[in-house]
Amino acid sequence: MACLRLRGTLIARSLQGRSTKRQTRLVRIYQRDKNSMTLFFRSKRSPSKNHKSKILIVDDKEENLFALEELLAPLGAEVVKALSGTDALAILASTPDFALILMDVQMPKLDGFSTAELIRKHPKTRHISIIFVTAIHKDEAYVEKGYELGAIDYVCKPINPKILTTKVKYFLSLDNQNHKLKSLVEQTTQFERGKNLILEYAQEGIIACDENGTVVYLNPASLVTLGETESTLLGKNLLDVLHPEGETYIDWAQSALAEAIANNTVRKHRQLDIVTANQDVRTIKYSFGPYNTTEGSGGVMIFQDITEEIKYQNTLLHVSTHDALTGHPNRVLFAELLRNEIHRSDRHAKRFSVCFVSLDKFKKSTMSSGMLSPTGYLSRWRKGW
């Protein structure tokens, strides 16, 4: 399912005449991802808290740990202490989100090299930077072994505070940048997912196609209107999907939709009769416009099924222009037809005639016709009785 950068705002509206089946499907879709939508809008409202980097210092002597902790305190990082390699591994197993490890090499039982080797083997801790603190630094083989086991750098004893803090600041800066990048990726992912949820929840049908007219996206509302499944429509040409009623088939390149994409124009509030999978003719009101992304360009159609609306409007129009008893045209329709005929006559410089028919003795005629009511009598007379 393609992620589209749509220009403009998608507004979900409820229209009269929507079928119960359609509403049921949309409610199910909403319930399916309700938690995801809540998380999306919550993330938009709640900014992330300030990140505080963590440093793990490992040494078998408490006085060394105290000295390192005091030295690192002005940097503002959270410092966690471990008195052995075993303690360090236990801490990392529960909380592996450290920016840096400062570790003494010479420790009893599990030395710094062995501890670093175990840290590098675990997928959750292998990314953590390790700086060895040692008094043995002149032996090249010794130094190379540390680098092979994953050390990033060495700090020699006695420790130079300025050198150590400069190195630690660098790794803390990298950790902050990585955290910001990770937060940005998470926010972008949530935002893209939120946009997709809006497309799915919209009650308007939404269909996207590429510049060749190939359908690349359909939201649930469009599938309900068309009576099809997504798998059967993806990859088809948009004109084939819509089956325009009463129109001869034309090539996509010659269509008005392709022209809108090529000219970067928008077709707004157009009306079209389409044919659904059940061969039902439905009337839709649509807008179609182009989109452009890094992946390519194409067009987006947003439409509403207005079939029931039109039927309702036609019913109201018929009621307002026809007699309620006989169903015959009333004075409103007669006046409208007369005005139209007058305008047509003036335009073409032609005459026209109006024939007035009066039914004399109407009541007597209806009574003499037996059981025929006045309404039925007028209907028979109008048909030529």
C-alpha positions as a printed Julia matrix, in Angstrom:
385×3 Matrix{Float64}:
   0.0     0.0     0.0
   1.57    3.18   -1.12
   2.04    6.1     1.24
   0.92    9.22   -0.51
   1.67   12.86    0.28
  -1.71   14.33   -0.5
  -2.07   18.07   -0.95
  -5.01   19.56    0.85
  -7.02   18.35    3.82
  -9.09   15.21    3.88
 -12.37   15.81    5.72
 -14.57   12.9     6.7
 -18.27   13.74    6.4
 -21.39   11.73    7.01
 -23.91   11.78    4.17
 -27.56   10.8     4.33
 -28.46    7.59    2.58
 -25.29    5.63    3.49
 -26.04    1.91    3.66
 -25.88    0.01    6.97
 -23.38   -2.42    5.46
 -20.97    0.4     4.61
 -21.21    1.99    8.05
 -20.62   -1.41    9.7
 -17.43   -2.0     7.71
 -16.07    1.46    8.53
 -16.79    0.95   12.25
 -14.91   -2.36   12.18
 -11.93   -0.68   10.54
 -11.94    2.01   13.23
 -12.11   -0.57   16.03
  -9.25   -2.54   14.47
  -6.74    0.32   14.74
  -8.33    2.4    17.5
  -5.3     2.09   19.76
  -2.93    3.05   16.94
  -4.92    6.17   16.15
  -4.96    7.14   19.84
  -1.2     6.73   20.06
  -0.74    8.83   16.93
  -2.67   11.84   18.21
  -1.18   11.45   21.69
   2.32   11.57   20.24
   1.38   14.79   18.41
   0.35   16.41   21.7
   3.04   15.09   24.04
   6.61   16.15   23.25
   9.38   13.69   24.16
  11.27   14.25   27.41
  14.89   15.4    27.46
  17.28   12.52   26.99
  19.92   11.85   29.66
  22.87    9.7    28.61
  24.12    6.91   30.86
  27.71    5.88   31.55
  28.72    2.55   33.12
  32.03    2.58   35.03
  33.56   -0.78   35.96
  36.43   -1.19   38.45
  37.14   -3.6    41.28
  38.23   -0.8    43.61
  35.59    1.47   45.15
  37.99    4.41   45.46
  38.56    4.34   41.7
  34.81    4.28   41.06
  34.32    7.23   43.41
  37.04    9.23   41.68
  35.62    8.54   38.22
  32.1     9.43   39.37
  33.26   12.79   40.74
  35.21   13.48   37.57
  32.2    12.75   35.31
  29.58   14.53   37.47
  29.88   17.94   35.7
  29.04   16.33   32.33
  25.4    15.81   33.39
  25.26   12.12   32.51
  23.82    9.39   34.71
  26.71    7.34   36.12
  26.16    3.68   37.1
  28.9     1.78   39.02
  29.91   -1.9    38.89
  32.58   -3.52   41.1
  33.29   -6.43   38.73
  32.81   -7.69   35.21
  30.04   -9.97   36.46
  28.17   -7.03   38.02
  28.57   -5.07   34.8
  27.05   -7.88   32.72
  24.11   -8.13   35.14
  23.46   -4.39   34.88
  23.65   -4.47   31.07
  21.29   -7.43   30.93
  18.55   -5.39   32.63
  19.29   -1.94   31.16
  21.37   -2.05   27.95
  20.8     1.62   27.02
  24.25    2.96   27.95
  26.12    5.5    25.85
  29.57    4.52   27.09
  31.42    2.0    29.28
  34.6     2.95   31.14
  36.16   -0.33   32.26
  39.33   -1.29   34.06
  41.26   -4.04   32.32
  42.89   -5.72   35.34
  40.12   -7.17   37.5
  39.97  -10.49   39.36
  37.93  -13.43   38.06
  36.47  -11.75   34.95
  38.91   -9.19   33.57
  38.08   -6.27   31.27
  38.96   -8.12   28.07
  36.72  -11.1    28.87
  33.9    -8.79   29.92
  34.18   -6.8    26.68
  34.13  -10.0    24.64
  30.87  -11.08   26.31
  29.37   -7.62   25.81
  30.15   -7.71   22.09
  28.49  -11.12   21.69
  25.09   -9.92   22.91
  22.98   -8.16   20.2
  21.52   -5.65   22.67
  24.9    -4.46   23.99
  27.32   -4.9    21.09
  26.76   -1.3    19.95
  27.91    0.29   23.25
  31.26    2.09   23.07
  33.95    0.8    25.46
  36.98    2.72   26.73
  39.55    0.66   28.62
  41.23    2.21   31.65
  44.63    0.61   32.22
  48.16    1.18   33.49
  49.57   -1.25   30.93
  49.67    0.54   27.61
  53.13    0.17   26.13
  52.75   -3.42   24.92
  51.42   -3.23   21.32
  50.06   -6.81   21.45
  48.17   -5.88   24.6
  46.69   -2.8    22.97
  45.76   -4.65   19.78
  43.94   -7.29   21.79
  41.78   -4.61   23.36
  40.85   -3.16   19.99
  40.08   -6.62   18.58
  37.67   -7.22   21.48
  35.75   -4.05   20.69
  37.51   -1.25   22.56
  37.03    2.2    21.06
  39.89    3.84   22.93
  42.29    3.6    25.86
  42.77    5.88   28.86
  46.03    5.41   30.7
  46.55    5.57   34.45
  47.15    7.9    36.12
  44.11    9.51   34.47
  44.4    12.95   32.94
  41.01   14.56   33.78
  41.01   16.85   30.75
  41.76   14.05   28.28
  39.15   11.75   29.82
  36.35   14.34   29.93
  37.1    15.41   26.34
  36.74   11.82   25.12
  33.62   11.19   27.19
  31.99   14.4    25.93
  32.49   13.22   22.36
  30.69    9.91   22.98
  27.91   11.62   24.93
  27.42   13.96   21.97
  27.16   10.99   19.62
  24.61    9.37   21.92
  22.45   12.51   22.0
  22.56   12.78   18.22
  21.58    9.11   17.85
  18.72    9.61   20.29
  17.45   12.65   18.37
  17.68   10.75   15.09
  15.83    7.79   16.58
  13.1    10.06   17.95
  12.76   11.76   14.58
  12.41    8.41   12.82
   9.77    7.29   15.34
   7.81   10.53   14.96
   7.98   10.3    11.17
   6.81    6.69   11.27
   3.91    7.58   13.55
   2.99   10.56   11.38
   2.98    8.44    8.21
   0.91    5.79    9.95
  -1.47    8.47   11.18
  -1.95    9.78    7.64
  -2.69    6.26    6.43
  -5.24    5.8     9.23
  -6.96    9.04    8.2
  -7.19    7.73    4.64
  -8.67    4.46    5.9
 -11.19    6.11    8.22
 -12.4     8.63    5.63
 -15.97    7.96    4.52
 -15.19    9.33    1.07
 -13.79    6.88   -1.43
 -10.12    7.54   -2.2
  -8.28    6.0    -5.14
  -4.7     6.79   -6.13
  -3.06    5.93   -9.43
   0.33    6.5   -11.0
   0.91    8.69  -14.04
  -0.06    5.78  -16.32
  -3.43    5.35  -14.6
  -2.45    2.16  -12.74
  -4.26    1.97   -9.39
  -1.81    1.87   -6.46
  -4.1     2.56   -3.51
  -7.78    2.22   -2.56
  -9.2     3.04    0.86
 -11.92    0.87    2.45
 -14.73    3.33    1.64
 -13.95    3.14   -2.09
 -14.02   -0.68   -1.98
 -17.46   -0.59   -0.35
 -18.82    1.66   -3.12
 -17.26   -0.39   -5.91
 -18.2    -3.73   -4.32
 -14.71   -5.13   -4.94
 -11.69   -6.27   -2.95
  -8.35   -4.5    -2.93
  -6.49   -7.44   -4.45
  -8.74   -7.5    -7.54
  -8.39   -3.77   -8.26
  -4.74   -2.98   -7.48
  -2.72   -2.84  -10.68
  -5.73   -2.17  -12.92
  -6.25    1.0   -14.91
  -8.43    3.57  -13.15
 -10.81    3.76  -16.11
 -11.32   -0.01  -15.95
 -12.01    0.22  -12.23
 -14.69    2.87  -12.62
 -16.4     1.47  -15.79
 -17.9     4.84  -16.8
 -21.55    4.28  -17.66
 -22.69    5.41  -21.11
 -19.19    6.36  -22.28
 -17.18    4.65  -24.98
 -13.84    3.34  -23.79
 -10.94    5.72  -24.37
  -7.22    5.31  -23.91
  -5.84    6.58  -20.59
  -3.46    8.98  -22.34
  -6.43   10.7   -24.01
  -8.54   10.94  -20.86
  -9.24   14.11  -18.89
  -7.7    12.5   -15.78
  -4.36   11.93  -17.52
  -4.5    15.52  -18.76
  -5.01   16.76  -15.19
  -1.86   14.91  -14.06
   0.21   16.14  -17.01
  -0.89   19.77  -16.59
  -0.86   19.71  -12.78
  -4.49   20.82  -12.61
  -7.4    19.79  -10.41
 -10.84   18.65  -11.54
 -13.28   19.63   -8.79
 -16.88   18.66   -8.06
 -17.42   16.54  -11.18
 -20.22   14.0   -11.5
 -19.9    10.54  -13.03
 -22.02    7.41  -13.37
 -20.02    4.27  -12.64
 -20.76    0.55  -12.75
 -20.05   -1.57   -9.65
 -19.06   -5.23   -9.48
 -22.77   -6.12   -9.2
 -23.47   -4.16  -12.41
 -25.3    -1.53  -10.41
 -25.1     1.99  -11.79
 -24.04    4.44   -9.08
 -23.6     8.2    -9.36
 -20.5     9.66   -7.75
 -19.35   13.22   -7.17
 -15.57   13.42   -7.37
 -12.51   15.63   -7.39
  -9.28   14.55   -9.04
  -5.84   16.11   -8.72
  -2.15   15.28   -9.15
   0.4    14.31   -6.5
   4.19   14.31   -6.62
   6.51   12.35   -4.31
  10.1    11.15   -4.38
   8.8     7.76   -5.54
   6.94    9.2    -8.51
   3.84   11.11   -9.56
   0.21   10.32  -10.24
  -3.32   11.33   -9.35
  -5.77   11.01   -6.46
  -9.54   10.74   -6.83
 -11.75   11.54   -3.84
 -15.41   10.73   -4.38
 -18.79   10.34   -2.71
 -21.62    8.05   -3.68
 -24.53   10.46   -4.19
 -26.97    7.98   -5.78
 -29.41    8.1    -2.87
 -29.03   11.88   -2.65
 -30.04   12.28   -6.29
 -33.02    9.95   -5.85
 -34.14   11.97   -2.85
 -33.76   15.25   -4.76
 -35.69   13.85   -7.74
 -38.46   12.74   -5.41
 -38.67   16.2    -3.87
 -38.68   17.8    -7.32
 -41.47   15.5    -8.52
 -43.57   16.22   -5.43
 -43.16   19.97   -5.86
 -44.11   19.93   -9.56
 -46.91   17.3    -9.63
 -50.33   17.02   -8.09
 -50.4    14.79   -5.02
 -53.75   13.15   -5.94
 -53.46   12.61   -9.67
 -49.71   12.67  -10.2
 -50.28   15.11  -13.07
 -48.06   18.19  -13.58
 -49.24   21.11  -11.46
 -49.17   24.87  -11.96
 -45.49   25.14  -10.85
 -44.32   22.82  -13.62
 -46.72   24.44  -16.13
 -45.32   27.89  -15.35
 -41.74   26.62  -15.71
 -42.48   24.9   -19.02
 -44.26   27.99  -20.28
 -41.3    30.23  -19.42
 -38.9    27.87  -21.15
 -41.07   27.79  -24.25
 -41.31   31.59  -24.33
 -37.52   31.9   -24.15
 -37.1    29.27  -26.86
 -39.61   31.08  -29.06
 -37.82   34.4   -28.61
 -34.44   32.83  -29.33
 -35.52   31.16  -32.57
 -38.11   33.78  -33.6
 -40.89   31.21  -33.78
 -44.44   31.19  -32.51
 -46.0    28.64  -30.2
 -49.53   27.89  -29.03
 -51.1    27.15  -25.65
 -54.23   25.06  -25.53
 -56.55   25.52  -22.55
 -59.03   22.68  -21.9
 -61.95   23.15  -19.54
 -64.01   20.18  -18.31
 -67.63   21.23  -18.04
 -69.96   19.42  -15.68
 -66.99   17.66  -14.07
 -68.89   16.44  -11.01
 -71.79   15.1   -13.1
 -69.39   13.28  -15.44
 -67.57   11.54  -12.6
 -70.83   10.42  -11.02
 -72.11    9.0   -14.28
 -68.94    6.92  -14.7
 -69.92    4.58  -11.91
 -67.3     3.71   -9.32
 -64.61    5.84  -11.01
 -63.24    8.47   -8.56
 -62.54   12.06   -9.65
 -58.84   11.29   -9.54
 -59.26    8.19  -11.66
 -61.54   10.08  -14.03
 -58.86   12.76  -14.65
 -56.2    10.12  -15.17
 -58.35    8.27  -17.75
 -59.22   11.51  -19.5
 -55.55   12.54  -19.69
 -54.68    9.2   -21.33
 -57.34    9.74  -24.01
 -60.39    8.02  -22.58
